[in-house]
Every structure is written in structure tokens, then in C-alpha cells.
Amino acid sequence: MKILVTGYTGQLGFDVIRELKARNVECIGTTRNEFSLTDTEKMQAFVKAYKPDAVIHCAAYTAVDKAEDEVELCDQINHLATKELANVCKEINAKMIYISTDYVFAGSGEDFYEVNDEKAPQNVYGKSKLDGELAVQEILDKYFIVRISWVFGNNGKNFIKTMLNLAKTHDKLTVVNDQIGSPTYTVDLAKLLCDMALSDKYGIYHATNEGICSWYDFACEIFKQADIKINVKPVPSTAFPTKAKRPHNSRMSKKCLDEAGFNRLPAWKDASLRYLQELNM
């Protein structure tokens, strides 16, 4: 088995490569230098030369607010490049795992979204990821679409690192409490993605750590686990206006994992504690 992982320098790609190597699976991680998602010819040539059995596509345009002004670039990276990658996967008969997002849904109500619920992205980023999903489904039979949310890992920026850094210079913070979802630890997700790549249980999945919380709840737990004394005040989303609309409801059902026989990810509180230990907190 030979696996190509895009976005090796990102939080998720880094941990996927680390997990594959721990399993002694032959793999290669690409960066934008040799695998630019804005140069599809070069990208396709790279894949054809390596001839992987599976591609785990972690690279993406993720600057959600900036995407509102860079619509074409966001679409090129998240949609059109994904489409071309799917085409080359079909040509070489490789499986493809496409990482998607809770942003493909409207993000309203309080129900847990099932994998086939109606899609209604509320911003440019969400639409580009949905278009990527649709391209993969149209072109390939051997695919996994994995929707995640609130990602944190060691190799990049994330909410936990932001909170820890703010705590160094503030004794009081305000954090949004009306957006509900589930954090996703890249170490835990990487194990699931590797399990998928080594299987033929194709389909659409939701994969986040177990349990739900608000960003406010998440922040409070981080400071509790890190033993940091700080005053955290809950506020509505309107206190932090953003160019791109954020979902208030990012709850996603994991029934799909159960039905396919994949293990759910551990509880998010357990994941954040292990992450803090990884950061030597």
C-alpha cells in the first residue's frame, strides 16, 4: 500500500503522515512547493509519477473570512483542484479521502446533522468545500468524504493555542457561547483516516471528537486543564462580527461511523488534555 497525503505542513496532514509511518505504511507528504493546488498540470504529473494506492487530501484553503474576498482562489483550491485530483485518482485507480467541513450545512437549529441532510453553506468557504464534495462523488466510486470541525493539532494555528497565547497577556477574555459543535484532535482523526485508507468502506462520514460544547465551554475547559486562572465571559456571536457567517449549530451525527464499523473518536475533553500534554503544558 502506498499513500500520498496532501498538505503535509498543515495540522492534519502532519499527523496523518506521522500515523502512517507508525504503521509502517509507505507514504509521501506533499507541500505547496511541489504540489500547488493552483497548478493542476504539475499536481497531476506528481500524482501519476508516484502512483499511490490512496490519496488523503488534507490541503485546503481555510481562511474563512478572507475567502469572502478571494472567491476565485478559494474555489480553485477547494473545488477545481479537488476535481482534478479526483480525475487523476480515477485514472490511476486510487482511492481518495477528501476532508470536508461542517460548513456545508446551514448551521441552524439544534439537531445533529446526518451525512445526507440538506446542504446549505452560508459562506464562500463552505460552498467551495461542498462543490469539492460533489466533484468527488461525481467522478469517483472509491472515495471517502470526511466532514470535520473545530480542528486542533500541534503543527499549526488553532483555538487552543490562541487561548493559551491570549492568557499570557490578558486576565479577562470574552468568548462566543452561541456556536455549538465538537472539537477535532488531528492525532485522533489521523488514526481514523488511516483506518479508512486501508479499507474499502467507502462513503460520507462525520468525524469529530465525541461530545459537544460552545467555544466558551471549550475555552473554560482548556484553562481548567492547563491550570490557568483567568476570567472568561460568555458573549453572543454578535459581539465579534465577522465577514463570513459562522454556523451556530455544528452538531454532526456519527451514526455513519458506527454503521461502517469504524471506532468513534475519543471524548473532546480527553483529546484536549492529551493535546496540552503534547504541548508540554
C-alpha positions as CSV (number, residue, x, y, z in Angstrom):
1,M,0.0,0.0,0.0
2,K,1.3,3.4,-1.0
3,I,-0.4,6.6,0.2
4,L,0.0,10.2,-0.8
5,V,-1.0,12.9,1.7
6,T,-1.5,16.5,0.6
7,G,-1.0,19.4,2.9
8,Y,1.8,17.8,4.9
9,T,2.8,21.1,6.6
10,G,-0.8,21.6,8.0
11,Q,-2.1,20.3,11.3
12,L,-3.9,17.3,9.9
13,G,-1.5,16.3,7.1
14,F,1.4,16.3,9.5
15,D,-0.4,13.8,11.9
16,V,-1.6,11.6,9.1
17,I,1.9,11.1,7.8
18,R,3.1,10.5,11.4
19,E,0.4,7.8,11.9
20,L,1.1,6.2,8.5
21,K,4.8,5.9,9.4
22,A,4.0,4.5,12.8
23,R,2.1,1.8,10.9
24,N,5.0,1.2,8.5
25,V,2.8,2.2,5.5
26,E,4.8,3.6,2.6
27,C,3.7,7.3,2.2
28,I,4.7,10.7,1.0
29,G,3.6,14.1,2.2
30,T,3.4,17.0,-0.2
31,T,3.7,20.7,0.3
32,R,2.6,23.6,-1.9
33,N,6.2,23.9,-3.3
34,E,6.0,20.6,-5.3
35,F,2.2,20.2,-5.2
36,S,0.5,23.5,-5.9
37,L,-3.3,23.3,-6.0
38,T,-3.3,26.3,-8.3
39,D,-1.2,24.4,-10.9
40,T,-3.3,21.4,-11.8
41,E,-1.0,20.1,-14.5
42,K,2.0,19.9,-12.1
43,M,-0.2,18.4,-9.5
44,Q,-1.5,15.6,-11.7
45,A,2.0,14.9,-13.0
46,F,3.2,14.5,-9.4
47,V,0.4,12.0,-8.6
48,K,0.9,10.0,-11.8
49,A,4.7,9.7,-11.1
50,Y,4.2,8.5,-7.5
51,K,1.2,6.2,-8.4
52,P,-0.3,5.9,-4.9
53,D,-3.0,3.4,-4.0
54,A,-4.8,6.1,-2.0
55,V,-4.7,9.9,-1.7
56,I,-5.6,11.6,1.6
57,H,-6.4,15.1,0.6
58,C,-5.8,17.4,3.6
59,A,-4.6,20.5,1.8
60,A,-7.3,23.2,1.5
61,Y,-8.0,27.0,1.5
62,T,-9.2,27.5,5.1
63,A,-9.1,31.3,5.6
64,V,-12.8,31.6,6.0
65,D,-13.2,35.4,6.2
66,K,-10.6,36.1,3.6
67,A,-12.4,33.7,1.2
68,E,-15.3,36.2,1.0
69,D,-12.8,38.5,-0.9
70,E,-10.9,35.7,-2.7
71,V,-13.8,33.8,-4.1
72,E,-11.9,32.5,-7.2
73,L,-8.8,31.4,-5.4
74,C,-10.9,29.6,-2.7
75,D,-12.9,27.8,-5.4
76,Q,-9.7,26.9,-7.4
77,I,-8.1,25.3,-4.3
78,N,-11.1,23.7,-2.6
79,H,-13.2,22.8,-5.6
80,L,-11.4,22.8,-9.0
81,A,-8.1,21.4,-7.7
82,T,-10.1,18.7,-5.9
83,K,-11.9,17.9,-9.1
84,E,-8.7,17.4,-11.0
85,L,-7.2,15.4,-8.2
86,A,-10.3,13.1,-8.3
87,N,-9.8,12.8,-12.1
88,V,-6.2,11.6,-11.7
89,C,-7.2,9.2,-8.9
90,K,-9.7,7.7,-11.3
91,E,-7.1,7.4,-14.0
92,I,-4.6,5.5,-11.7
93,N,-7.4,3.6,-9.9
94,A,-6.5,5.2,-6.5
95,K,-8.9,5.7,-3.5
96,M,-9.4,9.3,-2.4
97,I,-10.2,10.7,1.0
98,Y,-11.5,14.2,0.8
99,I,-11.6,16.3,4.0
100,S,-14.7,18.4,4.2
101,T,-16.4,20.5,6.9
102,D,-19.5,21.2,8.9
103,Y,-19.8,24.5,6.9
104,V,-21.6,22.6,4.1
105,F,-24.7,22.8,6.3
106,A,-26.9,25.8,7.1
107,G,-25.7,25.6,10.8
108,S,-29.2,26.4,12.2
109,G,-31.4,24.6,14.8
110,E,-30.2,22.1,17.4
111,D,-30.4,18.7,15.7
112,F,-27.4,16.6,14.8
113,Y,-26.8,16.7,11.1
114,E,-26.8,13.4,9.3
115,V,-24.5,12.8,6.4
116,N,-27.2,13.2,3.8
117,D,-29.1,16.1,5.3
118,E,-29.8,19.1,3.1
119,K,-26.7,21.2,2.3
120,A,-26.9,25.0,2.5
121,P,-23.5,26.6,3.0
122,Q,-23.7,30.1,4.4
123,N,-20.3,31.4,3.2
124,V,-17.8,31.1,0.3
125,Y,-15.6,28.6,2.1
126,G,-18.5,26.3,2.8
127,K,-19.7,26.4,-0.8
128,S,-16.3,25.7,-2.1
129,K,-15.9,22.6,0.1
130,L,-19.4,21.4,-0.9
131,D,-18.5,21.8,-4.6
132,G,-15.4,19.8,-3.9
133,E,-17.6,17.0,-2.3
134,L,-19.9,17.0,-5.3
135,A,-17.0,16.7,-7.7
136,V,-15.5,13.7,-5.8
137,Q,-18.9,12.0,-5.8
138,E,-19.4,12.6,-9.5
139,I,-16.0,11.3,-10.6
140,L,-15.1,8.5,-8.2
141,D,-16.6,5.3,-6.8
142,K,-13.7,4.7,-4.4
143,Y,-14.0,7.7,-2.2
144,F,-14.4,8.8,1.4
145,I,-15.7,12.2,2.3
146,V,-15.0,13.1,5.9
147,R,-16.5,16.2,7.5
148,I,-14.7,17.6,10.5
149,S,-14.9,20.8,12.6
150,W,-13.0,22.9,15.2
151,V,-9.7,21.3,14.3
152,F,-6.6,21.4,16.6
153,G,-3.2,19.9,16.3
154,N,0.4,20.5,17.0
155,N,1.6,21.7,13.6
156,G,-0.3,24.9,13.1
157,K,-2.6,27.6,14.5
158,N,-5.8,26.7,16.3
159,F,-8.2,27.8,19.0
160,I,-6.3,26.2,21.9
161,K,-3.1,27.8,21.0
162,T,-4.9,31.2,20.6
163,M,-6.4,30.9,24.0
164,L,-3.1,30.0,25.7
165,N,-1.4,32.9,24.0
166,L,-4.1,35.4,25.0
167,A,-3.9,34.2,28.6
168,K,-0.3,35.3,28.7
169,T,-1.3,39.0,28.2
170,H,-4.9,39.1,29.5
171,D,-6.6,38.4,32.8
172,K,-10.0,38.6,31.2
173,L,-11.4,37.2,28.0
174,T,-14.7,37.1,26.2
175,V,-15.6,34.0,24.2
176,V,-18.6,33.2,22.0
177,N,-21.2,30.9,23.6
178,D,-23.9,30.6,20.9
179,Q,-22.0,28.4,18.4
180,I,-22.2,24.7,19.3
181,G,-20.0,22.0,17.9
182,S,-17.3,19.4,18.5
183,P,-13.6,19.9,18.6
184,T,-11.4,17.5,16.4
185,Y,-7.9,16.5,17.5
186,T,-5.8,15.7,14.5
187,V,-4.0,12.9,16.2
188,D,-7.3,11.1,16.8
189,L,-8.6,11.9,13.3
190,A,-5.4,10.7,11.6
191,K,-5.9,7.2,13.1
192,L,-9.4,7.1,11.6
193,L,-8.3,8.4,8.2
194,C,-5.6,5.7,8.1
195,D,-8.1,3.0,9.0
196,M,-10.3,4.3,6.2
197,A,-7.5,4.4,3.6
198,L,-6.7,0.8,4.4
199,S,-10.3,-0.3,4.0
200,D,-12.9,-0.3,1.2
201,K,-15.8,1.1,3.4
202,Y,-16.4,4.0,1.0
203,G,-18.9,6.7,1.7
204,I,-19.5,10.0,3.5
205,Y,-18.7,10.3,7.2
206,H,-18.7,12.8,10.1
207,A,-15.6,12.5,12.3
208,T,-15.1,14.8,15.3
209,N,-14.2,14.0,18.9
210,E,-17.2,12.9,21.0
211,G,-19.3,15.4,22.9
212,I,-20.5,18.9,22.1
213,C,-19.6,22.3,23.6
214,S,-19.6,26.0,22.8
215,W,-16.5,27.9,22.1
216,Y,-16.9,29.4,25.6
217,D,-17.1,25.9,27.1
218,F,-14.1,24.9,25.1
219,A,-12.1,27.8,26.4
220,C,-13.1,27.2,30.0
221,E,-12.0,23.6,29.8
222,I,-8.7,24.5,28.2
223,F,-7.8,26.9,31.1
224,K,-9.0,24.4,33.7
225,Q,-6.9,21.6,32.2
226,A,-3.9,23.9,31.8
227,D,-4.4,25.2,35.4
228,I,-4.6,28.8,34.2
229,K,-6.5,31.3,36.3
230,I,-8.4,33.7,34.1
231,N,-11.8,35.3,33.9
232,V,-13.7,34.1,30.9
233,K,-17.0,35.8,30.0
234,P,-19.6,34.3,27.6
235,V,-20.9,36.6,24.8
236,P,-23.1,36.2,21.7
237,S,-21.6,35.9,18.2
238,T,-22.8,39.5,17.5
239,A,-20.0,40.7,19.9
240,F,-17.5,39.5,17.3
241,P,-18.8,40.5,13.8
242,T,-17.0,38.5,11.0
243,K,-17.1,38.9,7.3
244,A,-18.1,35.3,6.8
245,K,-21.2,33.9,8.5
246,R,-20.4,31.2,11.0
247,P,-22.7,28.2,11.8
248,H,-24.5,28.3,15.2
249,N,-25.1,24.6,15.0
250,S,-22.2,22.3,14.0
251,R,-23.5,19.2,15.7
252,M,-22.9,16.2,13.4
253,S,-24.1,12.7,13.8
254,K,-21.6,9.8,13.9
255,K,-24.1,7.0,13.1
256,C,-22.2,6.6,9.8
257,L,-19.1,5.5,11.7
258,D,-21.0,3.0,13.8
259,E,-22.7,1.5,10.8
260,A,-19.4,1.1,8.9
261,G,-17.7,-0.5,12.0
262,F,-15.2,2.4,12.5
263,N,-14.4,3.5,16.0
264,R,-15.6,6.9,17.1
265,L,-13.0,9.4,18.2
266,P,-12.5,9.8,22.0
267,A,-14.2,12.5,24.0
268,W,-13.1,16.0,23.2
269,K,-12.1,16.8,26.9
270,D,-9.8,13.7,26.8
271,A,-8.4,14.9,23.5
272,S,-7.7,18.5,24.7
273,L,-6.0,17.1,27.8
274,R,-3.7,14.9,25.7
275,Y,-3.0,17.8,23.3
276,L,-2.0,20.1,26.2
277,Q,0.4,17.3,27.3
278,E,1.8,17.2,23.8
279,L,2.4,20.9,24.1
280,N,4.1,20.3,27.5
281,M,1.5,22.4,29.4
